[in-house]
Amino acid sequence: MKIILTGGKFNRIHLGHVWLLKKAKKLGYLVVVIAHDVHNKRPYAVSSKVRKKNLEKLKIADKVVIGDKKKFVKAVRHFSPNVIVLGHDQKIPDKETKDFVKNNSR
């Protein structure tokens, strides 16, 4: 089965999040990486533990994890996804992750 990876902050889960997660799930085994608390600086920020529980309650993702506080590439290396799904306003966050994806594409 294909491993599909997506991520985000998910402070306030909205219909756009649900739509994206359902579309991603149709592609295979869905892993969602929640942004670590150090990347969550908005005043309404919700803790990563609560955001993780809220996503798990949706029962869309097969696995929900809290990301590394320093490097997104750690989750990409760990899960070795076939596909990375990004929202319309997202991009691969750093050069190290871009390079890893480019050099390890299947």
C-alpha positions in Angstrom: 0.0 0.0 0.0 1.2 3.5 -0.7 2.2 5.7 2.2 0.7 9.2 1.9 2.1 12.0 4.2 0.6 15.4 4.9 1.1 17.9 7.7 0.1 21.2 9.1 -0.7 23.1 12.3 -4.4 22.2 12.4 -5.2 24.7 15.1 -8.8 25.1 14.1 -9.8 22.2 11.9 -12.1 23.4 9.1 -13.8 21.9 6.1 -10.8 22.6 3.9 -8.7 20.4 6.2 -11.3 17.6 6.2 -11.6 17.8 2.4 -7.8 17.6 2.0 -7.4 14.7 4.4 -10.2 12.7 2.8 -8.7 13.2 -0.7 -5.2 12.2 0.7 -6.7 9.1 2.4 -8.1 7.8 -0.9 -4.5 7.6 -2.2 -3.4 5.1 0.5 -2.2 4.8 4.1 -2.4 8.3 5.5 0.1 9.7 8.0 -0.5 13.2 9.3 2.3 15.1 10.9 1.2 17.8 13.3 3.4 20.8 13.6 5.5 20.8 16.8 4.5 23.4 19.4 7.6 25.5 18.7 6.2 26.2 15.2 2.8 27.3 16.6 3.1 30.9 17.5 -0.4 32.3 16.9 -2.3 33.7 19.9 -5.1 31.0 19.5 -2.6 28.2 19.3 -3.7 24.8 20.5 -1.2 22.4 22.0 0.1 19.7 19.7 -1.3 17.0 22.0 -4.8 18.5 21.7 -4.4 19.0 17.9 -3.3 15.3 17.6 -6.4 14.1 19.5 -8.7 16.3 17.5 -7.4 14.9 14.2 -7.6 11.3 15.6 -11.3 11.9 16.4 -12.0 12.5 12.7 -11.0 8.9 12.0 -9.6 9.8 8.6 -5.9 9.4 9.1 -4.3 6.0 9.7 -1.6 7.6 11.9 -1.2 11.0 13.5 2.1 12.1 14.9 3.7 15.2 16.3 6.5 16.4 14.1 10.1 17.1 15.2 10.7 20.5 16.7 13.6 21.2 14.4 13.4 19.3 11.1 10.4 18.3 9.0 12.7 16.0 7.0 12.8 13.6 10.0 9.2 12.6 9.5 9.8 12.2 5.7 12.8 10.0 6.4 11.0 8.0 9.0 7.8 7.2 7.0 9.4 7.2 3.5 6.1 8.2 1.9 5.2 7.5 -1.7 3.3 10.8 -1.9 3.5 14.0 0.1 0.2 16.0 -0.1 0.3 19.7 0.4 -2.5 22.2 0.8 -2.9 25.1 -1.6 -1.0 27.4 0.7 1.8 25.0 1.7 5.2 24.2 0.3 8.0 21.9 1.3 9.5 23.8 4.3 13.3 23.8 3.7 16.1 22.9 1.4 17.1 19.8 3.3 13.6 18.3 2.9 13.4 19.4 -0.7 16.8 17.7 -1.4 15.8 14.5 0.4 12.5 14.3 -1.6 14.3 14.9 -4.9 17.0 12.3 -4.2 14.6 9.7 -2.9 11.6 9.9 -5.2 10.3 6.6 -6.3 
